[in-house]
């Protein structure tokens, strides 16, 4: 939504602009008005979202919500209940699943409500203000948890291949436990500016009083954060995990080729096969992450670079970006629900555990 200021014909500034004669005392005031930047022209067409898209988006969001909650909860249950599944990489996968659960539980309900009601929930109460600060904070924290866990998994897989002759025992290593704590603390700290900067903003638009949740900087740092935010999110929350994966999977490939021959490799062939399976699963998680999150970053960067506030055709671009934004948000939430499905198809161990849980649930009910 855009807010434009246009002088009314009866407004003093309008009479100053159109008056043909000025006296000496008002000339300086007139010059000040003339130097003021002109407000952007009104759009040729209003920005809007088609009703059909709203309902399609809502149905898709509900499906993603159900699959994500059930899938990630089942994944956490498998790792918690099976001692053989409690190891370093699976602890990181559990941390990833918990972050995804937070993202799904917070992001989808509020986005669906905003799209259908075209307003912020509980906008007229203190609950709406708390939601306005909590929503972006938890959203960024959960994305940070996802990103940093993927980086840690890439490093972990390289370490596993580099020490390929060492058979991994059960239990979560102390190093991995510390890594997970650092991941969560760092993700929460990086999300604090969202809670500080977002606020409920009231404004008039086309004779309507609207309230929305927006980033409203009140300090120089928050102004800098607002201006650099899209590039910061793209760099740290998208490019960094891809760079980590590229570097450490490249090193992993070199290490595996170096140890391709040898009698010890034959003796540990089953052990190596399991490690290769986990490495393949992590690579698929990173690849799906890139495919799911790229549209959202593309949408934000297009808004940052291609949008011109004084272009009267900008609302056509805004209409496109509005639809792309909701599509991109759904793609991002798909990433949060699809990880258990990827593990089911890529990892035989996870697949067997999923089947056991399914059998137990069927017997119980």
C-alpha positions in Angstrom: 0.0 0.0 0.0 1.3 3.4 -0.9 0.4 6.7 0.7 0.5 9.8 -1.4 0.2 13.5 -0.5 -1.7 15.7 -3.0 -2.6 19.3 -2.3 -6.3 20.0 -2.2 -7.5 23.0 -4.3 -8.5 24.8 -1.1 -5.2 24.1 0.6 -3.0 27.2 1.1 -0.1 25.6 -0.8 -2.4 25.1 -3.8 -3.3 28.8 -4.0 0.4 29.7 -3.6 1.3 27.5 -6.5 -1.4 28.8 -8.9 -1.4 32.5 -7.9 -0.2 34.8 -10.6 0.7 37.7 -8.3 2.7 37.6 -5.1 3.6 40.4 -2.7 7.1 40.9 -1.4 6.3 39.4 2.0 5.1 36.1 0.6 7.7 35.7 -2.1 10.1 33.7 0.1 7.3 31.5 1.2 6.4 30.9 -2.4 9.9 30.0 -3.3 10.1 27.5 -0.5 6.9 25.8 -1.8 8.4 25.7 -5.3 11.5 24.0 -4.1 9.6 21.3 -2.3 9.8 17.9 -4.2 6.6 17.2 -6.1 4.5 14.4 -4.7 4.4 11.2 -6.9 1.5 11.1 -9.4 -1.5 9.0 -8.6 -1.5 5.5 -10.1 -3.3 4.8 -13.4 -4.8 1.7 -11.7 -5.3 0.8 -8.1 -3.2 -2.0 -6.6 -5.3 -5.1 -5.9 -5.3 -8.8 -5.5 -7.8 -11.0 -7.3 -10.3 -12.9 -5.1 -9.5 -16.2 -6.8 -5.8 -15.8 -5.9 -6.8 -15.2 -2.3 -8.7 -18.4 -2.0 -6.1 -20.5 -3.9 -3.4 -19.1 -1.7 -5.4 -19.8 1.4 -6.0 -23.5 0.4 -2.3 -23.9 -0.4 -1.2 -22.3 2.9 -3.5 -24.6 4.9 -2.0 -27.7 3.1 1.5 -26.5 3.8 0.6 -25.8 7.4 -0.8 -29.3 8.0 2.0 -31.1 6.2 4.7 -29.0 7.9 3.3 -29.4 11.5 2.8 -33.2 11.1 6.1 -33.8 9.2 8.4 -31.8 11.5 6.7 -33.0 14.7 7.1 -36.6 13.5 10.8 -35.9 12.6 11.4 -34.6 16.1 9.6 -37.5 17.6 11.7 -40.0 15.7 15.0 -38.5 16.8 13.9 -38.2 20.4 12.5 -41.7 20.7 15.2 -43.7 18.9 18.6 -43.9 20.6 20.3 -45.0 17.4 19.2 -41.7 15.8 20.7 -39.5 18.5 23.9 -38.3 16.8 25.6 -35.1 15.7 24.0 -34.6 12.2 20.5 -35.7 13.4 20.7 -33.3 16.3 21.3 -30.5 13.8 18.4 -31.8 11.7 16.2 -31.8 14.8 17.3 -28.2 15.5 16.4 -27.4 11.8 12.9 -29.0 12.2 12.2 -27.1 15.4 13.1 -23.8 13.6 10.8 -24.8 10.8 7.9 -25.5 13.2 8.2 -22.0 14.7 8.2 -20.5 11.2 5.2 -22.4 10.1 3.2 -21.9 13.3 3.7 -18.1 13.2 4.1 -17.2 9.6 1.2 -19.0 7.9 -1.8 -18.0 10.1 -0.9 -14.3 10.1 -0.2 -14.2 6.4 -3.5 -15.9 5.6 -5.4 -13.5 7.8 -3.7 -10.4 6.3 -4.5 -11.6 2.8 -8.2 -12.4 3.5 -9.0 -9.5 5.8 -6.7 -7.0 4.2 -5.7 -5.7 7.6 -3.4 -6.5 10.5 -4.9 -8.8 13.2 -6.1 -7.1 16.4 -4.9 -3.8 14.9 -6.9 -1.7 17.4 -5.6 -3.4 20.6 -2.3 -3.9 22.4 -2.4 -7.5 21.2 -1.9 -6.3 17.6 1.1 -4.3 18.7 2.7 -7.3 20.4 2.0 -9.4 17.3 3.5 -6.7 15.1 6.8 -7.0 17.0 6.7 -10.8 17.6 5.8 -11.8 14.0 8.9 -10.4 12.2 11.1 -11.3 15.2 10.2 -15.0 15.2 10.1 -15.0 11.5 13.7 -13.8 11.1 14.9 -15.9 14.1 13.5 -19.1 12.6 15.1 -18.3 9.2 18.4 -17.7 10.9 18.1 -21.1 12.7 17.5 -22.7 9.3 20.4 -21.0 7.6 22.9 -21.6 10.3 21.9 -25.2 10.8 22.4 -25.8 7.0 25.9 -24.3 7.3 26.7 -26.4 10.4 25.4 -29.6 8.5 27.7 -28.8 5.6 30.7 -28.5 7.9 29.7 -31.6 9.8 29.5 -33.7 6.6 33.0 -32.5 5.6 34.4 -33.4 9.0 32.7 -36.8 8.8 34.3 -37.5 5.4 37.7 -36.1 6.4 37.8 -38.5 9.4 36.3 -41.3 7.3 38.2 -44.1 9.1 36.7 -43.2 12.5 33.4 -45.0 13.2 30.9 -42.5 14.8 29.3 -43.6 18.1 25.8 -42.9 19.4 24.9 -39.7 21.3 25.2 -36.1 20.5 28.8 -34.8 20.7 29.5 -31.8 23.0 30.8 -29.8 20.0 27.5 -30.2 18.2 25.5 -29.3 21.3 27.5 -26.1 21.7 27.0 -25.4 17.9 23.3 -25.7 18.3 23.3 -23.3 21.3 25.4 -20.8 19.4 23.0 -21.1 16.4 19.9 -20.3 18.4 21.5 -17.5 20.4 22.9 -15.8 17.3 19.7 -16.2 15.4 17.7 -14.5 18.2 20.3 -11.7 18.5 20.2 -11.0 14.7 16.4 -10.8 14.8 16.2 -8.2 17.6 16.2 -5.2 15.2 13.0 -6.6 13.7 11.2 -6.4 17.1 12.7 -3.0 17.8 11.9 -1.4 14.4 8.4 -2.7 13.6 5.4 -0.8 14.8 1.7 -0.3 14.0 1.3 2.7 11.7 -2.0 4.5 11.1 -2.6 6.5 8.0 -5.4 7.8 5.7 -5.6 6.4 2.2 -8.4 7.2 -0.2 -10.7 8.4 2.6 -10.1 5.2 4.6 -8.3 4.9 7.9 -5.8 2.0 7.7 -3.5 0.4 10.3 -0.6 -1.8 9.2 2.6 -3.3 10.7 5.7 -1.6 9.2 9.3 -1.1 9.8 9.5 2.5 11.3 13.0 3.6 12.0 13.5 6.0 14.9 17.3 6.0 15.2 20.1 6.4 12.7 21.0 2.7 13.1 17.4 1.6 12.3 17.3 3.9 9.3 20.5 2.2 8.0 19.0 -1.2 8.8 15.9 -0.4 6.8 17.9 0.8 3.8 20.3 -2.2 3.8 17.8 -4.8 5.0 17.0 -6.5 1.6 20.6 -6.8 0.7 21.6 -8.0 4.2 18.9 -10.7 4.1 19.9 -11.8 0.6 23.6 -11.9 1.5 23.5 -13.5 4.9 20.3 -15.5 4.8 20.6 -16.8 1.3 24.2 -16.5 -0.2 26.0 -17.6 3.0 24.5 -21.2 3.3 25.0 -21.7 -0.5 28.6 -20.6 -0.2 29.2 -22.9 2.8 27.7 -25.8 0.9 29.7 -25.1 -2.3 33.0 -24.8 -0.4 32.6 -27.8 2.0 31.0 -30.1 -0.5 33.8 -29.3 -2.9 36.3 -30.2 -0.2 34.3 -33.3 0.7 34.4 -34.5 -3.0 38.2 -34.0 -3.1 38.6 -36.0 0.2 36.4 -38.8 -1.1 38.3 -39.1 -4.3 41.6 -39.1 -2.4 40.4 -42.1 -0.3 38.7 -43.9 -3.1 41.1 -46.9 -3.0 42.4 -49.0 -0.1 41.6 -52.0 2.0 40.3 -50.0 4.9 37.7 -48.4 2.6 36.5 -51.9 1.7 36.2 -52.9 5.4 34.2 -49.8 6.2 32.1 -49.8 3.0 28.8 -50.0 4.8 29.9 -47.2 7.2 30.9 -45.0 4.3 27.7 -45.7 2.5 25.7 -44.4 5.5 27.9 -41.2 5.6 27.4 -40.7 1.9 23.7 -41.1 2.3 23.6 -38.4 5.0 25.8 -36.1 2.8 23.4 -36.6 -0.1 20.4 -35.8 2.2 22.1 -32.5 3.4 22.9 -31.5 -0.1 19.2 -32.0 -1.1 18.1 -29.9 1.9 20.4 -27.0 0.8 19.3 -27.3 -2.9 15.6 -27.2 -2.0 16.3 -24.3 0.4 17.9 -22.3 -2.5 14.9 -23.1 -4.9 12.3 -22.2 -2.3 13.8 -19.0 -1.0 15.1 -17.4 -4.2 11.7 -16.1 -5.4 11.2 -14.1 -2.1 14.6 -12.5 -2.3 14.0 -11.8 -6.0 10.7 -10.1 -5.1 12.3 -7.9 -2.5 15.3 -6.9 -4.6 13.1 -6.0 -7.6 11.1 -3.8 -5.2 14.4 -2.2 -4.1 15.9 -1.7 -7.5 13.1 -1.6 -10.2 10.4 0.4 -8.3 10.3 4.1 -9.1 8.0 6.2 -6.9 7.4 8.9 -9.5 6.5 6.5 -12.3 2.8 6.5 -13.0 3.0 2.9 -14.2 4.6 1.7 -10.9 1.3 0.3 -9.7 1.4 -2.3 -12.5 4.8 -3.4 -11.0 3.3 -3.3 -7.5 0.4 -5.6 -8.6 2.9 -8.0 -10.0 5.2 -7.8 -6.9 2.2 -8.2 -4.5 1.3 -11.5 -6.1 4.9 -12.6 -6.4 5.4 -11.7 -2.7 2.6 -14.0 -1.6 3.7 -16.8 -4.0 7.3 -16.4 -2.6 6.1 -16.5 1.0 4.4 -19.8 0.2 7.5 -21.1 -1.5 9.5 -20.2 1.6 7.0 -22.1 3.9 7.1 -25.1 1.5 10.8 -25.2 2.3 9.9 -25.6 6.0 7.4 -28.4 5.4 9.3 -30.3 2.7 12.5 -31.2 4.7 10.9 -34.3 6.4 9.7 -35.5 2.9 13.2 -35.1 1.5 14.6 -37.2 4.3 12.0 -39.8 3.8 13.0 -40.4 0.2 16.7 -39.8 0.4 17.6 -41.5 3.7 16.7 -45.2 4.2 17.1 -44.9 7.9 14.7 -42.1 8.3 12.3 -43.8 5.9 12.2 -47.0 8.1 11.7 -44.9 11.2 8.8 -43.0 9.6 7.2 -46.3 8.7 7.6 -47.6 12.2 5.9 -44.4 13.6 3.1 -44.8 11.1 2.6 -48.4 12.1 2.5 -47.6 15.8 0.0 -44.8 15.2 -2.3 -47.0 13.2 -2.2 -49.7 15.9 -2.9 -47.2 18.6 -5.8 -45.6 16.9 
